[in-house]
């Protein structure tokens, strides 16, 4: 069974359809055990401890703050495949992610080359365009603090 840890604002933005869609899509994958972590609902130390205990095969960072150097370096110790699904568009700050980030998925296709250059990634094999997922709902869901 493949283990996936998804780190993002799942509790903080519980109402946002793209967070709901991502969570539900991951949970419906056959042969996959999913761990959902929200660094804004707990301490960074607790997120790191949960990752180390779960030891996922894939770590999906859904926000830039979830893609910290510590997390990338730590999960590489057991060979996890690392992904950043980056939805915010801004000029990239230089960062050495070569050998630490396996795949960058961005909602802005026109930014892929700029990020690959700034972060030391191969634009052809380590970057993809991935639109933001949404779960179409006809009305707002009621708040459920246990949903993630």
N, CA and C atoms as a LAMMPS dump frame, in Angstrom:
ITEM: TIMESTEP
0
ITEM: NUMBER OF ATOMS
444
ITEM: BOX BOUNDS ff ff ff
-5.0000000000000000e+02 5.0000000000000000e+02
-5.0000000000000000e+02 5.0000000000000000e+02
-5.0000000000000000e+02 5.0000000000000000e+02
ITEM: ATOMS id mol type element x y z
1 1 1 N 0.84 -1.174 0
2 1 2 C 0 0 0
3 1 3 C 0.895 1.251 0
4 2 1 N 0.582 2.191 -0.852
5 2 2 C 1.313 3.446 -0.935
6 2 3 C 0.79 4.413 0.119
7 3 1 N 1.72 5.073 0.793
8 3 2 C 1.35 6.07 1.8
9 3 3 C 1.617 7.462 1.254
10 4 1 N 0.6 8.332 1.36
11 4 2 C 0.724 9.723 0.927
12 4 3 C 0.421 10.639 2.099
13 5 1 N 1.321 11.573 2.353
14 5 2 C 1.052 12.648 3.308
15 5 3 C 0.807 13.916 2.51
16 6 1 N -0.313 14.555 2.769
17 6 2 C -0.63 15.833 2.141
18 6 3 C -0.586 16.9 3.238
19 7 1 N 0.24 17.911 3.015
20 7 2 C 0.419 18.972 4.007
21 7 3 C -0.119 20.266 3.418
22 8 1 N -1.081 20.868 4.094
23 8 2 C -1.656 22.104 3.584
24 8 3 C -2.691 22.681 4.527
25 9 1 N -3.412 23.658 4.04
26 9 2 C -4.369 24.394 4.869
27 9 3 C -5.741 23.724 4.88
28 10 1 N -5.767 22.448 5.124
29 10 2 C -6.999 21.675 5.045
30 10 3 C -8.031 22.081 6.092
31 11 1 N -7.608 22.35 7.309
32 11 2 C -8.539 22.79 8.351
33 11 3 C -8.789 24.284 8.251
34 12 1 N -7.731 25.028 8.012
35 12 2 C -7.835 26.48 7.97
36 12 3 C -8.813 26.927 6.9
37 13 1 N -8.748 26.299 5.738
38 13 2 C -9.639 26.646 4.635
39 13 3 C -10.607 25.498 4.353
40 14 1 N -11.239 24.984 5.396
41 14 2 C -12.139 23.837 5.279
42 14 3 C -13.278 24.08 4.297
43 15 1 N -13.635 25.339 4.085
44 15 2 C -14.758 25.715 3.226
45 15 3 C -14.384 25.774 1.742
46 16 1 N -13.102 25.804 1.43
47 16 2 C -12.656 26.006 0.048
48 16 3 C -12.788 24.715 -0.75
49 17 1 N -13.468 24.797 -1.866
50 17 2 C -13.77 23.599 -2.647
51 17 3 C -12.53 22.887 -3.146
52 18 1 N -11.448 23.623 -3.431
53 18 2 C -10.252 22.929 -3.916
54 18 3 C -9.608 22.091 -2.813
55 19 1 N -9.667 22.532 -1.556
56 19 2 C -9.138 21.705 -0.457
57 19 3 C -10.014 20.48 -0.251
58 20 1 N -11.319 20.649 -0.337
59 20 2 C -12.241 19.518 -0.188
60 20 3 C -12.015 18.526 -1.33
61 21 1 N -11.926 19.046 -2.555
62 21 2 C -11.723 18.17 -3.715
63 21 3 C -10.431 17.388 -3.629
64 22 1 N -9.357 18.044 -3.206
65 22 2 C -8.066 17.369 -3.074
66 22 3 C -8.137 16.275 -2.018
67 23 1 N -8.676 16.616 -0.858
68 23 2 C -8.771 15.628 0.216
69 23 3 C -9.584 14.414 -0.209
70 24 1 N -10.75 14.65 -0.801
71 24 2 C -11.617 13.543 -1.195
72 24 3 C -11.006 12.719 -2.325
73 25 1 N -10.343 13.378 -3.264
74 25 2 C -9.695 12.65 -4.36
75 25 3 C -8.604 11.728 -3.851
76 26 1 N -7.788 12.221 -2.93
77 26 2 C -6.729 11.383 -2.366
78 26 3 C -7.321 10.186 -1.632
79 27 1 N -8.369 10.417 -0.882
80 27 2 C -8.97 9.331 -0.099
81 27 3 C -9.634 8.273 -0.967
82 28 1 N -9.963 8.606 -2.198
83 28 2 C -10.627 7.643 -3.074
84 28 3 C -9.644 6.84 -3.934
85 29 1 N -8.369 7.143 -3.843
86 29 2 C -7.383 6.391 -4.617
87 29 3 C -7.275 4.963 -4.074
88 30 1 N -7.365 3.969 -4.935
89 30 2 C -7.242 2.586 -4.454
90 30 3 C -5.803 2.276 -4.045
91 31 1 N -5.656 1.495 -3.001
92 31 2 C -4.332 1.058 -2.566
93 31 3 C -3.493 2.147 -1.946
94 32 1 N -4.137 3.183 -1.417
95 32 2 C -3.416 4.319 -0.855
96 32 3 C -3.905 4.6 0.564
97 33 1 N -2.962 4.814 1.453
98 33 2 C -3.271 5.282 2.805
99 33 3 C -2.867 6.75 2.856
100 34 1 N -3.789 7.6 3.304
101 34 2 C -3.588 9.041 3.245
102 34 3 C -3.507 9.635 4.643
103 35 1 N -2.526 10.509 4.818
104 35 2 C -2.367 11.291 6.042
105 35 3 C -2.547 12.763 5.651
106 36 1 N -3.469 13.454 6.304
107 36 2 C -3.712 14.872 6.051
108 36 3 C -3.133 15.665 7.217
109 37 1 N -2.26 16.617 6.914
110 37 2 C -1.629 17.436 7.949
111 37 3 C -1.841 18.912 7.635
112 38 1 N -2.174 19.691 8.642
113 38 2 C -2.361 21.129 8.489
114 38 3 C -1.435 21.845 9.46
115 39 1 N -0.335 22.428 8.96
116 39 2 C 0.628 23.071 9.862
117 39 3 C 0.068 24.289 10.592
118 40 1 N -1.036 24.838 10.105
119 40 2 C -1.63 25.995 10.781
120 40 3 C -2.527 25.582 11.951
121 41 1 N -2.811 24.304 12.063
122 41 2 C -3.648 23.811 13.151
123 41 3 C -2.836 23.16 14.267
124 42 1 N -1.559 23.006 14.023
125 42 2 C -0.694 22.368 15.008
126 42 3 C 0.696 22.988 14.87
127 43 1 N 1.617 22.534 15.628
128 43 2 C 2.973 23.077 15.541
129 43 3 C 3.744 22.409 14.4
130 44 1 N 4.761 23.103 13.912
131 44 2 C 5.637 22.502 12.907
132 44 3 C 6.274 21.23 13.447
133 45 1 N 6.613 21.261 14.718
134 45 2 C 7.228 20.081 15.341
135 45 3 C 6.281 18.887 15.291
136 46 1 N 4.993 19.12 15.509
137 46 2 C 4.025 18.022 15.481
138 46 3 C 3.849 17.488 14.058
139 47 1 N 3.835 18.381 13.064
140 47 2 C 3.75 17.949 11.672
141 47 3 C 4.948 17.064 11.34
142 48 1 N 6.128 17.499 11.741
143 48 2 C 7.34 16.712 11.471
144 48 3 C 7.282 15.357 12.176
145 49 1 N 6.813 15.357 13.418
146 49 2 C 6.702 14.097 14.165
147 49 3 C 5.713 13.149 13.491
148 50 1 N 4.588 13.692 13.031
149 50 2 C 3.59 12.864 12.35
150 50 3 C 4.146 12.281 11.049
151 51 1 N 4.887 13.09 10.307
152 51 2 C 5.522 12.596 9.086
153 51 3 C 6.503 11.472 9.386
154 52 1 N 7.332 11.677 10.376
155 52 2 C 8.346 10.669 10.715
156 52 3 C 7.713 9.371 11.184
157 53 1 N 6.618 9.465 11.904
158 53 2 C 5.925 8.258 12.374
159 53 3 C 5.252 7.521 11.214
160 54 1 N 4.617 8.258 10.308
161 54 2 C 3.879 7.681 9.177
162 54 3 C 4.817 7.182 8.074
163 55 1 N 5.935 7.868 7.872
164 55 2 C 6.935 7.563 6.842
165 55 3 C 6.285 7.343 5.462
166 56 1 N 5.707 8.409 4.912
167 56 2 C 5.015 8.278 3.621
168 56 3 C 5.971 8.015 2.466
169 57 1 N 5.419 7.403 1.428
170 57 2 C 6.158 7.2 0.184
171 57 3 C 6.164 8.472 -0.654
172 58 1 N 5.086 9.25 -0.527
173 58 2 C 4.92 10.497 -1.267
174 58 3 C 4.527 11.587 -0.285
175 59 1 N 5.202 12.734 -0.386
176 59 2 C 4.835 13.896 0.421
177 59 3 C 4.381 14.981 -0.543
178 60 1 N 3.109 15.35 -0.424
179 60 2 C 2.512 16.374 -1.259
180 60 3 C 2.377 17.65 -0.433
181 61 1 N 3.235 18.61 -0.712
182 61 2 C 3.172 19.915 -0.048
183 61 3 C 2.218 20.777 -0.85
184 62 1 N 1.166 21.239 -0.207
185 62 2 C 0.127 21.986 -0.913
186 62 3 C 0.228 23.492 -0.693
187 63 1 N 1.21 23.921 0.055
188 63 2 C 1.496 25.342 0.243
189 63 3 C 3.006 25.493 0.353
190 64 1 N 3.492 26.68 0.092
191 64 2 C 4.934 26.909 0.166
192 64 3 C 5.465 26.712 1.577
193 65 1 N 4.711 27.151 2.598
194 65 2 C 5.221 26.998 3.963
195 65 3 C 5.309 25.535 4.377
196 66 1 N 4.543 24.672 3.743
197 66 2 C 4.642 23.235 4.031
198 66 3 C 5.885 22.615 3.403
199 67 1 N 6.467 23.296 2.454
200 67 2 C 7.622 22.79 1.712
201 67 3 C 8.918 23.349 2.314
202 68 1 N 9.067 23.166 3.593
203 68 2 C 10.243 23.708 4.285
204 68 3 C 11.478 22.852 4.007
205 69 1 N 12.627 23.462 4.173
206 69 2 C 13.876 22.728 4
207 69 3 C 13.937 21.532 4.937
208 70 1 N 13.506 21.709 6.17
209 70 2 C 13.565 20.624 7.146
210 70 3 C 12.706 19.445 6.684
211 71 1 N 11.479 19.736 6.261
212 71 2 C 10.596 18.648 5.833
213 71 3 C 11.172 17.944 4.608
214 72 1 N 11.615 18.709 3.62
215 72 2 C 12.182 18.077 2.42
216 72 3 C 13.388 17.213 2.756
217 73 1 N 14.275 17.722 3.576
218 73 2 C 15.47 16.953 3.932
219 73 3 C 15.12 15.724 4.757
220 74 1 N 14.191 15.871 5.68
221 74 2 C 13.84 14.756 6.58
222 74 3 C 13.188 13.605 5.815
223 75 1 N 12.215 13.925 4.948
224 75 2 C 11.515 12.841 4.253
225 75 3 C 12.383 12.181 3.195
226 76 1 N 13.404 12.888 2.714
227 76 2 C 14.345 12.28 1.771
228 76 3 C 15.193 11.213 2.459
229 77 1 N 15.301 11.276 3.792
230 77 2 C 16.074 10.268 4.53
231 77 3 C 15.506 8.873 4.329
232 78 1 N 14.206 8.734 4.146
233 78 2 C 13.633 7.417 3.881
234 78 3 C 13.177 7.279 2.424
235 79 1 N 13.585 8.223 1.568
236 79 2 C 13.377 8.083 0.131
237 79 3 C 12.01 8.493 -0.38
238 80 1 N 11.304 9.343 0.337
239 80 2 C 9.984 9.781 -0.124
240 80 3 C 10.098 10.617 -1.391
241 81 1 N 9.116 10.49 -2.25
242 81 2 C 8.986 11.324 -3.452
243 81 3 C 8.295 12.616 -3.019
244 82 1 N 8.887 13.761 -3.343
245 82 2 C 8.37 15.036 -2.855
246 82 3 C 7.773 15.864 -3.988
247 83 1 N 6.607 16.436 -3.697
248 83 2 C 5.869 17.226 -4.67
249 83 3 C 5.415 18.522 -4.006
250 84 1 N 5.533 19.622 -4.727
251 84 2 C 4.931 20.877 -4.307
252 84 3 C 3.888 21.247 -5.342
253 85 1 N 2.639 21.333 -4.911
254 85 2 C 1.564 21.82 -5.769
255 85 3 C 1.385 23.283 -5.41
256 86 1 N 1.9 24.146 -6.255
257 86 2 C 2.009 25.559 -5.947
258 86 3 C 0.955 26.355 -6.709
259 87 1 N 0.055 26.97 -5.965
260 87 2 C -1.061 27.704 -6.569
261 87 3 C -0.861 29.217 -6.533
262 88 1 N 0.072 29.703 -5.76
263 88 2 C 0.281 31.142 -5.656
264 88 3 C 1.278 31.586 -6.712
265 89 1 N 0.937 32.642 -7.411
266 89 2 C 1.82 33.137 -8.463
267 89 3 C 2.523 34.397 -7.985
268 90 1 N 3.801 34.29 -7.88
269 90 2 C 4.66 35.416 -7.531
270 90 3 C 6.04 35.127 -8.077
271 91 1 N 6.867 36.115 -8.156
272 91 2 C 8.221 35.911 -8.66
273 91 3 C 8.966 34.945 -7.743
274 92 1 N 9.654 33.972 -8.334
275 92 2 C 10.351 32.993 -7.495
276 92 3 C 11.597 33.593 -6.841
277 93 1 N 11.779 33.262 -5.594
278 93 2 C 13.014 33.577 -4.871
279 93 3 C 13.978 32.426 -5.12
280 94 1 N 15.249 32.709 -5.34
281 94 2 C 16.21 31.61 -5.529
282 94 3 C 16.206 30.66 -4.331
283 95 1 N 16.23 29.376 -4.634
284 95 2 C 16.207 28.358 -3.585
285 95 3 C 16.834 27.093 -4.152
286 96 1 N 17.675 26.429 -3.38
287 96 2 C 18.326 25.211 -3.844
288 96 3 C 17.453 24.008 -3.51
289 97 1 N 16.691 23.547 -4.491
290 97 2 C 15.817 22.397 -4.281
291 97 3 C 16.24 21.186 -5.113
292 98 1 N 17.347 21.297 -5.807
293 98 2 C 17.846 20.182 -6.608
294 98 3 C 18.101 18.977 -5.697
295 99 1 N 17.529 17.839 -6.073
296 99 2 C 17.698 16.624 -5.291
297 99 3 C 16.789 16.547 -4.073
298 100 1 N 16.025 17.593 -3.818
299 100 2 C 15.144 17.619 -2.637
300 100 3 C 13.673 17.673 -3.03
301 101 1 N 13.368 18.385 -4.112
302 101 2 C 12.001 18.453 -4.618
303 101 3 C 11.964 17.677 -5.931
304 102 1 N 11.136 16.635 -5.972
305 102 2 C 11.084 15.779 -7.151
306 102 3 C 10.178 16.322 -8.249
307 103 1 N 9.119 17.014 -7.861
308 103 2 C 8.166 17.506 -8.846
309 103 3 C 7.532 18.8 -8.361
310 104 1 N 7.482 19.778 -9.252
311 104 2 C 6.791 21.031 -9
312 104 3 C 5.588 21.084 -9.934
313 105 1 N 4.399 21.144 -9.362
314 105 2 C 3.167 21.297 -10.132
315 105 3 C 2.635 22.697 -9.846
316 106 1 N 2.392 23.458 -10.894
317 106 2 C 1.937 24.842 -10.732
318 106 3 C 0.641 25.085 -11.484
319 107 1 N -0.185 25.966 -10.933
320 107 2 C -1.415 26.359 -11.603
321 107 3 C -1.134 27.374 -12.705
322 108 1 N 0.002 28.018 -12.667
323 108 2 C 0.375 28.995 -13.689
324 108 3 C 1.412 28.426 -14.64
325 109 1 N 0.977 27.937 -15.797
326 109 2 C 1.888 27.281 -16.735
327 109 3 C 3.016 28.197 -17.192
328 110 1 N 2.76 29.484 -17.283
329 110 2 C 3.768 30.413 -17.759
330 110 3 C 4.911 30.665 -16.799
331 111 1 N 4.823 30.175 -15.596
332 111 2 C 5.845 30.395 -14.568
333 111 3 C 6.794 29.21 -14.411
334 112 1 N 6.519 28.103 -15.047
335 112 2 C 7.286 26.875 -14.816
336 112 3 C 8.78 27.044 -15.078
337 113 1 N 9.149 27.639 -16.198
338 113 2 C 10.573 27.807 -16.511
339 113 3 C 11.273 28.711 -15.503
340 114 1 N 10.609 29.801 -15.098
341 114 2 C 11.198 30.716 -14.114
342 114 3 C 11.471 29.997 -12.792
343 115 1 N 10.525 29.192 -12.347
344 115 2 C 10.712 28.466 -11.09
345 115 3 C 11.78 27.385 -11.224
346 116 1 N 11.789 26.682 -12.338
347 116 2 C 12.808 25.646 -12.542
348 116 3 C 14.203 26.26 -12.462
349 117 1 N 14.4 27.382 -13.103
350 117 2 C 15.711 28.05 -13.071
351 117 3 C 16.054 28.531 -11.67
352 118 1 N 15.1 29.16 -10.997
353 118 2 C 15.36 29.731 -9.666
354 118 3 C 15.596 28.654 -8.612
355 119 1 N 15.036 27.473 -8.812
356 119 2 C 15.113 26.433 -7.789
357 119 3 C 16.022 25.262 -8.162
358 120 1 N 16.658 25.308 -9.304
359 120 2 C 17.578 24.241 -9.684
360 120 3 C 16.878 22.971 -10.119
361 121 1 N 15.713 23.098 -10.742
362 121 2 C 14.955 21.937 -11.201
363 121 3 C 15.063 21.811 -12.721
364 122 1 N 14.847 20.611 -13.22
365 122 2 C 14.814 20.374 -14.651
366 122 3 C 13.407 20.707 -15.146
367 123 1 N 13.286 21.73 -15.986
368 123 2 C 11.978 22.211 -16.428
369 123 3 C 11.176 21.141 -17.17
370 124 1 N 11.848 20.245 -17.886
371 124 2 C 11.127 19.247 -18.673
372 124 3 C 10.696 18.027 -17.866
373 125 1 N 11.477 17.635 -16.887
374 125 2 C 11.149 16.399 -16.16
375 125 3 C 10.668 16.636 -14.731
376 126 1 N 10.826 17.837 -14.213
377 126 2 C 10.455 18.073 -12.812
378 126 3 C 9.393 19.15 -12.626
379 127 1 N 8.799 19.634 -13.703
380 127 2 C 7.732 20.628 -13.574
381 127 3 C 6.569 20.237 -14.466
382 128 1 N 5.361 20.472 -13.968
383 128 2 C 4.155 20.237 -14.759
384 128 3 C 3.14 21.323 -14.46
385 129 1 N 2.259 21.556 -15.417
386 129 2 C 1.123 22.434 -15.199
387 129 3 C -0.014 21.588 -14.671
388 130 1 N -0.612 21.997 -13.579
389 130 2 C -1.711 21.26 -12.972
390 130 3 C -2.746 22.262 -12.486
391 131 1 N -3.897 22.312 -13.13
392 131 2 C -4.922 23.259 -12.694
393 131 3 C -5.362 22.972 -11.268
394 132 1 N -5.945 23.971 -10.654
395 132 2 C -6.409 23.821 -9.279
396 132 3 C -7.694 23.001 -9.27
397 133 1 N -7.717 21.951 -8.475
398 133 2 C -8.886 21.075 -8.395
399 133 3 C -10.01 21.757 -7.635
400 134 1 N -11.214 21.47 -8.026
401 134 2 C -12.382 21.979 -7.308
402 134 3 C -13.422 20.881 -7.245
403 135 1 N -14.177 20.885 -6.197
404 135 2 C -15.299 19.982 -6.043
405 135 3 C -16.545 20.841 -6.185
406 136 1 N -17.263 20.734 -7.291
407 136 2 C -18.417 21.608 -7.464
408 136 3 C -19.503 21.308 -6.434
409 137 1 N -19.905 22.32 -5.745
410 137 2 C -20.96 22.195 -4.74
411 137 3 C -22.038 23.231 -5.027
412 138 1 N -23.277 22.863 -4.791
413 138 2 C -24.361 23.803 -5.028
414 138 3 C -24.568 24.743 -3.848
415 139 1 N -24.019 24.375 -2.701
416 139 2 C -24.138 25.234 -1.52
417 139 3 C -22.951 25.007 -0.597
418 140 1 N -22.713 25.958 0.277
419 140 2 C -21.605 25.867 1.223
420 140 3 C -21.864 24.725 2.211
421 141 1 N -20.841 23.955 2.484
422 141 2 C -20.96 22.863 3.454
423 141 3 C -20.967 23.416 4.876
424 142 1 N -21.676 22.777 5.783
425 142 2 C -21.603 23.202 7.19
426 142 3 C -20.234 22.855 7.759
427 143 1 N -19.787 23.637 8.718
428 143 2 C -18.475 23.405 9.311
429 143 3 C -18.439 22.075 10.051
430 144 1 N -17.386 21.314 9.8
431 144 2 C -17.158 20.045 10.477
432 144 3 C -15.7 19.998 10.892
433 145 1 N -15.399 20.2 12.183
434 145 2 C -14 20.267 12.617
435 145 3 C -13.25 18.935 12.494
436 146 1 N -13.952 17.85 12.24
437 146 2 C -13.29 16.543 12.147
438 146 3 C -13.042 16.101 10.725
439 147 1 N -13.374 16.924 9.742
440 147 2 C -13.397 16.456 8.357
441 147 3 C -12.052 16.076 7.79
442 148 1 N -10.963 16.692 8.199
443 148 2 C -9.666 16.354 7.625
444 148 3 C -9.116 15.131 8.302
